[in-house]
Every structure is written in structure tokens, then in C-alpha cells.
Amino acid sequence: MAKPFQINPLKLSQPMGALLAFLGIKNCMPLMHGAQGCASFSKVFFTRHFNDPIAIQTTAVNDITAVIDGGDYSISEAIKNITAKVTPDLVGLFTTGLTETKGDDIKGATILLKDKQKIVYVNTPDFEGGLESGWSLSVQSIISQLIKPRNSINPNKLLLLPNVNLTPIEVEKIKESIALFGFDVVALPDLSESLDGHLGEKQGALSSGGVEVSTIEALGDAGIVISIGESMRKCGEKFKTIQLLTQHFHVNGLSGLIESDNFYKILMEYKDIKTPPLPIIRWRKRLQDALLDTHFLIGSADIAIADEPDKTYSLAKALSEAGANILYAFVPTKSAINEHINAKNVAVGDMEDLENILSECEIIISNFHGERIAHKHHKSIMLRGFPNYETVGNGMKNDVLYEGSCYLLFELANLIREHRENK
């Protein structure tokens, strides 16, 4: 029986996913159309997670403007205040539950301001969906509103569409692997150049890096598109409507031996080559050895995962290859990928559901909010997902492809050994 409400929620909102997506575009100002507290919470949330400044502005809807304003005035005033201080290449305008409920016409407001500022708008009510769908909807809007159609394609130009769960270093590693095959790769969005923890010259008011707007606008001739994660499938399909000649390939995850093999198979078949570059071969052999080295520990552990659907699928797929017994997987939202998660029990749930089954599990894989539960019940936790306030270097965690999968297996195996020794 489904619960009528969430207790100790696992879910994050669509506007938070939209914010992250726009932070992957260089010199972009994310503009949240809603109350000031919504933007303040998101800013603090991601600032603590990434240990980096987060650029965001708000239309600061209050009890007066919520009643008398259709959105045009507060949006135009916000744009006026932003452009008086900085010159963004793009403003990413996204909504909240408040402004969606009152029915503000953000498309109309964007049209009225198009001569003053380049804007991409997206509807992201926080009373539906979650972090993954907010990111995905924003990328779909960026594709449809910025990319200009071309009459021809460049077969070596590859558009990479990563899901929100991929860390900055993971996006960078994927780009580097693709480049080994001779592709000119562009990630959309690209957090590997904005929230990767680099030390800039000064703290900027706009996003500090990412893919340039001019580069996005010129993506119409991409010959190949690869979407990663079920939440990004529609983004690849959206691009396909703009450029019919492109080839769209989709992978549900990039962790573990099988998923990595499938990814490299796509690149090799597209390029018509029989043998991948030597560094890839070497890392595949290391992963094979890592599976042998870790399966005694991982294969003897009962595990519960609580994370976003795409991340949960990817983790479960990789750990199952090492023999992990994943008893439970809790995800915050419905997704087509949920039925493919390699766990004995998969459910849309919250942290209360996770706590209720901990007597059956030894290891938890979840975000920072699972740590209190783990300590309370004397379980061990491997931190993944948003937020992680406990450790630094969250943007440097790598669980993808052969290399990252080795690190994932070693981290979990060492965690299991340490947990059992402490007990």
C-alpha cells in the first residue's frame, strides 16, 4: 500500500535539477521564477555539496506579486537587475510550484524580453517529477530553443547528453574516452568545466565554466548523439527532430563491465574499427582483475540503495557483476528504468522505508541523509548522490567506465572489510 505522504524525503525537486543544468553552460545566470526562499535553499544546498559558489538569481515572488502579477513584471525586473551588474550570455528561466500553480506565462515573458537578453525558459513545477526530470526538461528546452538546424552533418561531431547524476569528473572521463576515437565531443550540459572544483581567478557572479552558448547553437550538424540514463532518452529524441540525419544511441548507464563494453561497442561500430585504443584495453583488464579481487567481500554483503533512478540502476548493475546481493532499492520518483534495476525489491520510497528494512542489510548506499540512519542502526554507508555534506571532493568521485568501476568496487570492498572489523 502506498503511503499518502513522504517521511524524511529522498526526493529533490525539478527546479533544483534545472538549476544544475544551467550551471553547465558558460556565463549563464539561472533565474528561478518563484519565492526568494526557494532559490536560497537551492543555493545553500549545492554550495555545501560542491564546496563552490553557486550562481543563481530569483524573481522573488511575494504575497503581493503572486496575486497581481502574471509573471511579466517580476521576470522583467529580475532581468533588469541582473543585466545592470553582469552581462550573461544566457539566462536560464525556470519555474517553481508557486508560479506554475498561478499559471504564469513564462514563454510570453521570454518573447517580450528577447531583444534585451537571450533566455531559455522551461516549466519545472516542483509538485511533480524530481531532480532527473528537472535536468532533462531543461536540456530539452536548451536543445529546442538554442540549436539551429543544419542541412548537413559532421560525422565526427558527437553530442554527449549526460544525466544529472554524473559527477563533473565522470563527464570529463567520458569525454576523454570518446576523444580517443577521434571524435569532436561536446557535452550538454557540461559540469566538468564549471563545478569540477577548479580554482578560478575570482568568484564570478555567473556560472564559471561549461559549454559555450555559441557552441550549443552550432550543434545542429552533430553526426552522432549519445544519451546516458533513461531520463535523458527524450533529450536525444528531441535533438533527432532538429537534425534527422544524426544517429542517436542510448545507454542506460556506464558503470560496470557490461555497460562499458556496450558503450565502447557503439563507438567502435560507428567508426568501423576492430580494436579500441590501448588505454581502454588496459583498463578493461584492470576491471576484470578488480572483479576477481572484490567479489569475495562484495558477494557476501547484503546491500540497500536509496538514490535517483538512473544512478540506482547504474550502481546495481555494476555491483551485481561482483556478486552483490542487493536486497532493496528505493528511488524517489517513477521511471521506466525502475523495472530494470537489478535488486530483489525496487520501490518508490523515502528514507523511512530505507530505515524500516535495515535489519536485513549490512551496507547502505545513499546520500548524506542516510548517514544518521546508518549510525543509528550500526550499519555502514557509502555516500552517493545529492547531497553529500560529509566529505569533500564530491565532484571528483568516479564510478563510470572501466576505470571508475574499479574505484567503485575497491571503495565498497574496503568499506565492507572495515565495517566487519569494527563490529
PyMOL commands that set and color helices and strands:
alter all, ss='L'
color gray80, all
select helices_A, chain A and resi 14-23+36-50+65-68+72-85+97-101+106-112+131-146+168-179+191-193+213-217+219-221+230-242+257-271+278-298+309-321+338-340+351-356+358-360+369-376+394-396+401-422
alter helices_A, ss='H'
color red, helices_A
select strands_A, chain A and resi 28-33+57-58+90-95+119-122+154-161+184-187+222-228+247-251+302-306+325-331+345-348+363-366+380-383
alter strands_A, ss='S'
color yellow, strands_A
deselect
rebuild
show_as cartoon
